[in-house]
Every structure is written in structure tokens, then in C-alpha cells.
């Protein structure tokens, strides 16, 4: 720093050059913790929603196609019995 003058270097670099900062680096940026918590919560919620969409999300056409396929399989299975299940119980 010049004698009697103003130093235009940032405070963190002036402190680091004199060994005043224990970590020897620049100061970190100031963040608002409330906003950081909210940002993290929104990101976690979005990730959870994406996982749920992948796990449970099916279109109406996919659900109806699967229901029709299950009905066809049940019809084939009912036709394969030697005797109907109602006759067997009697």
C-alpha cells in the first residue's frame, strides 16, 4: 500500500498477503442461508417428483392396454381349465 494513499486491492488479498487469513485464500461469498435452504429443498423436491414420475407415471393408454392384456391372459387361463372352478367347488 502506498504511504498516505488508498490501496485499491481487495481486502481479502491485502489480509492474505500479511498472513492475517488463517486459510490463506480469498474470503468466500456471502450467502443468505434461508434462501440456500429453500433452494436446496426445492431441488430435493424436484428430484423426488422426477423419481415418482418415473416409478408411477403411466398414461391412460398404457394403463388400458395393460388391463386389456391381463383380461386376454385371464380368458386364456380360464379356457385352459379341464373343469370350471365353479363346478369343482360343488
Secondary structure, 3 states (H helix, E strand, C coil): CCCCCCCCCCHHHHHHHCCCCCCCCCCCCCCCHHHHHHHHHHHHHHHHHHHHHHHHCCCHHHHHHHHHHHHHHHHHHHHCCCCCHHHHHC
